[in-house]
């Protein structure tokens, strides 16, 4: 590695980073793969469950939290539970719509696209 300049990477002898970038830019564009289908409802429900646990713990220690000036933790956990419920409902609707689109119909409107 004694012959490698600071502008050269050890894996590409004689090639500068800008030259490598130009070579990559000239290569044919390969489309990016689609997003992996992941159900979001369990993830949102898990987060809501964690906020609920935090609310129960904060509520049980509210006197100690008030003495130390951290009584706002209960309100924070309550907001987390509320937003988590809203987020879980939104994710359930999105998951249902994506599943209906994937299956070829829209369950919300009661129509199906698989006519024969």
PLY file of the C-alpha trace (Angstrom):
ply
format ascii 1.0
element vertex 116
property float x
property float y
property float z
element edge 115
property int vertex1
property int vertex2
end_header
0.00 0.00 0.00
2.98 2.27 -0.23
2.06 3.40 -3.79
-1.51 4.46 -2.96
-2.07 8.21 -2.93
-4.55 9.81 -0.54
-7.00 10.19 -3.46
-6.93 6.49 -4.33
-8.69 3.70 -2.53
-6.65 0.56 -1.92
-9.16 -1.66 -3.74
-9.02 0.24 -7.04
-5.41 0.98 -7.99
-5.02 4.03 -10.22
-8.68 5.05 -9.96
-9.81 8.17 -8.14
-13.17 8.39 -6.36
-14.54 10.85 -8.94
-13.61 8.48 -11.75
-15.34 5.63 -9.95
-18.44 7.78 -9.50
-18.49 8.64 -13.21
-18.13 4.95 -14.08
-21.09 4.10 -11.87
-23.15 6.92 -13.39
-22.49 5.52 -16.89
-23.72 2.05 -15.91
-27.31 1.22 -16.89
-29.94 2.16 -14.38
-31.25 -0.78 -12.44
-34.69 -0.22 -10.93
-34.80 -0.26 -7.17
-36.60 -3.21 -5.62
-40.07 -2.58 -4.21
-40.64 -2.09 -0.53
-41.06 -5.24 1.51
-44.70 -5.72 2.49
-44.74 -5.36 6.26
-47.86 -5.21 8.40
-47.65 -2.01 10.42
-50.52 -2.68 12.82
-48.54 -5.00 15.16
-45.68 -2.49 15.28
-48.01 0.38 16.23
-49.84 -1.83 18.74
-46.52 -2.80 20.32
-45.56 0.85 20.73
-48.95 1.59 22.25
-48.47 -1.29 24.67
-45.10 0.12 25.75
-46.67 3.54 26.36
-49.44 1.87 28.36
-46.86 0.14 30.55
-45.09 3.48 31.00
-48.41 5.08 31.99
-49.11 2.40 34.60
-45.62 2.75 36.05
-45.74 6.55 36.05
-49.18 6.50 37.65
-48.01 4.13 40.38
-45.01 6.36 41.17
-46.76 9.71 40.66
-46.12 10.92 44.22
-42.39 10.29 43.93
-42.37 11.87 40.48
-44.20 14.97 41.81
-41.66 15.35 44.62
-38.80 15.34 42.12
-40.53 17.71 39.69
-41.30 15.06 37.09
-45.09 14.87 37.43
-45.33 15.62 33.71
-44.22 12.03 32.97
-47.78 10.82 33.60
-49.14 13.31 31.05
-46.43 12.34 28.58
-47.27 8.64 28.89
-50.99 9.42 28.56
-50.31 11.36 25.35
-48.23 8.43 24.10
-51.11 6.03 24.70
-53.59 8.36 22.98
-51.40 8.89 19.94
-50.60 5.19 19.87
-54.30 4.30 19.72
-54.80 6.76 16.85
-51.69 5.42 15.08
-52.74 1.81 15.53
-56.16 2.58 14.04
-54.54 4.38 11.10
-52.13 1.51 10.48
-54.99 -1.01 10.61
-56.83 0.94 7.91
-53.69 1.19 5.78
-52.92 -2.52 6.18
-56.49 -3.42 5.25
-56.37 -1.23 2.13
-53.01 -2.63 1.05
-54.26 -6.19 1.55
-57.41 -5.43 -0.45
-55.30 -3.92 -3.26
-53.02 -6.95 -3.20
-55.97 -9.37 -3.36
-57.47 -7.51 -6.30
-60.49 -5.91 -4.65
-61.52 -3.18 -2.28
-63.23 -4.55 0.81
-64.15 -1.09 2.02
-66.43 -0.46 -0.97
-67.54 -4.07 -1.29
-66.39 -4.44 -4.91
-64.08 -7.08 -6.31
-62.03 -6.96 -9.48
-61.99 -10.72 -10.10
-64.98 -10.93 -12.45
-65.04 -13.97 -14.70
0 1
1 2
2 3
3 4
4 5
5 6
6 7
7 8
8 9
9 10
10 11
11 12
12 13
13 14
14 15
15 16
16 17
17 18
18 19
19 20
20 21
21 22
22 23
23 24
24 25
25 26
26 27
27 28
28 29
29 30
30 31
31 32
32 33
33 34
34 35
35 36
36 37
37 38
38 39
39 40
40 41
41 42
42 43
43 44
44 45
45 46
46 47
47 48
48 49
49 50
50 51
51 52
52 53
53 54
54 55
55 56
56 57
57 58
58 59
59 60
60 61
61 62
62 63
63 64
64 65
65 66
66 67
67 68
68 69
69 70
70 71
71 72
72 73
73 74
74 75
75 76
76 77
77 78
78 79
79 80
80 81
81 82
82 83
83 84
84 85
85 86
86 87
87 88
88 89
89 90
90 91
91 92
92 93
93 94
94 95
95 96
96 97
97 98
98 99
99 100
100 101
101 102
102 103
103 104
104 105
105 106
106 107
107 108
108 109
109 110
110 111
111 112
112 113
113 114
114 115
